[in-house]
């Protein structure tokens, strides 16, 4: 119920145009590692083989970390939910050149060997409250808003999302989002700010 309420409120903010991006300095490897860590233990408990890889040339970017985190957490949560014990989930990040100067595109691919989705459902996957019939019949809980929010946030960041899936074989999701490359001065300012906020210790 709490998840449903939070998702409905998030949708209301997005549709009212009140959702803004607050771009700040971000070390991408730290952010992606944090996201992977959220699920690594849960995957292990469910006996799912979870692999994570990252290959970036430009690691420091400007982004809205909260919303970026929300996109990827939503998708990994689905992979965990819809992949049975003994299955596999892969989370990989790579970099592509952007058309805009001082920007870079992060390509993030999620692939799993979960229950997959039908072609008919893929056509409505971004519709609010839509759920694949097989998931409801299997008693798998969900609000039907997660992918709607993901799509709207990706669009807000001027990115793209592409989904391939087949019933009984799994799902592959590719997300490409452009980010501005952080300047060295922005990195240094962040490091100074982080140092100033560290608690003092006395021996």
JOSULVEN-V856170 format. One record per backbone hydrogen bond with DSSP energy under -0.5 kcal/mol. CO is the residue of the C=O (numbers start at 1). NH is the residue of the N-H. If there is no record, write none. Layout:
co=[CO & CO]
nh=[NH & NH]
This chain:
co=[1 & 2 & 3 & 4 & 5 & 6 & 7 & 8 & 9 & 10 & 11 & 12 & 13 & 13 & 14 & 18 & 20 & 21 & 24 & 26 & 26 & 27 & 28 & 29 & 30 & 31 & 32 & 33 & 34 & 35 & 36 & 36 & 37 & 39 & 40 & 41 & 42 & 43 & 44 & 47 & 48 & 49 & 49 & 51 & 53 & 55 & 57 & 59 & 59 & 60 & 61 & 61 & 62 & 63 & 63 & 64 & 65 & 66 & 67 & 68 & 69 & 70 & 71 & 72 & 73 & 74 & 75 & 76 & 77 & 78 & 79 & 82 & 82 & 84 & 87 & 88 & 89 & 90 & 91 & 92 & 93 & 94 & 96 & 100 & 102 & 103 & 104 & 104 & 105 & 105 & 106 & 106 & 107 & 108 & 109 & 110 & 111 & 112 & 115 & 118 & 119 & 121 & 122 & 124 & 127 & 132 & 132 & 133 & 134 & 135 & 136 & 139 & 144 & 144 & 145 & 146 & 147 & 148 & 149 & 150 & 151 & 152 & 153 & 154 & 155 & 160 & 162 & 164 & 166 & 166 & 170 & 171 & 172 & 173 & 174 & 175 & 176 & 177 & 179 & 180 & 183 & 184 & 185 & 186 & 187 & 188 & 189 & 190 & 191 & 192 & 193 & 195]
nh=[5 & 6 & 7 & 8 & 9 & 10 & 11 & 12 & 13 & 14 & 15 & 16 & 18 & 19 & 17 & 20 & 22 & 23 & 63 & 28 & 61 & 31 & 32 & 33 & 34 & 35 & 36 & 37 & 38 & 39 & 39 & 40 & 41 & 43 & 44 & 45 & 46 & 48 & 47 & 86 & 50 & 51 & 89 & 91 & 93 & 95 & 59 & 28 & 61 & 182 & 26 & 63 & 180 & 24 & 65 & 68 & 69 & 70 & 71 & 72 & 73 & 74 & 75 & 76 & 77 & 78 & 79 & 80 & 81 & 82 & 83 & 84 & 115 & 87 & 49 & 113 & 51 & 111 & 53 & 109 & 55 & 107 & 105 & 103 & 181 & 98 & 106 & 179 & 96 & 107 & 108 & 177 & 94 & 175 & 92 & 173 & 90 & 171 & 168 & 122 & 123 & 124 & 125 & 127 & 130 & 135 & 136 & 137 & 138 & 140 & 139 & 141 & 129 & 130 & 149 & 150 & 151 & 152 & 153 & 154 & 155 & 156 & 157 & 159 & 158 & 176 & 174 & 172 & 169 & 170 & 166 & 112 & 164 & 110 & 162 & 108 & 160 & 106 & 104 & 62 & 187 & 188 & 189 & 190 & 191 & 192 & 193 & 194 & 195 & 196 & 197 & 198]
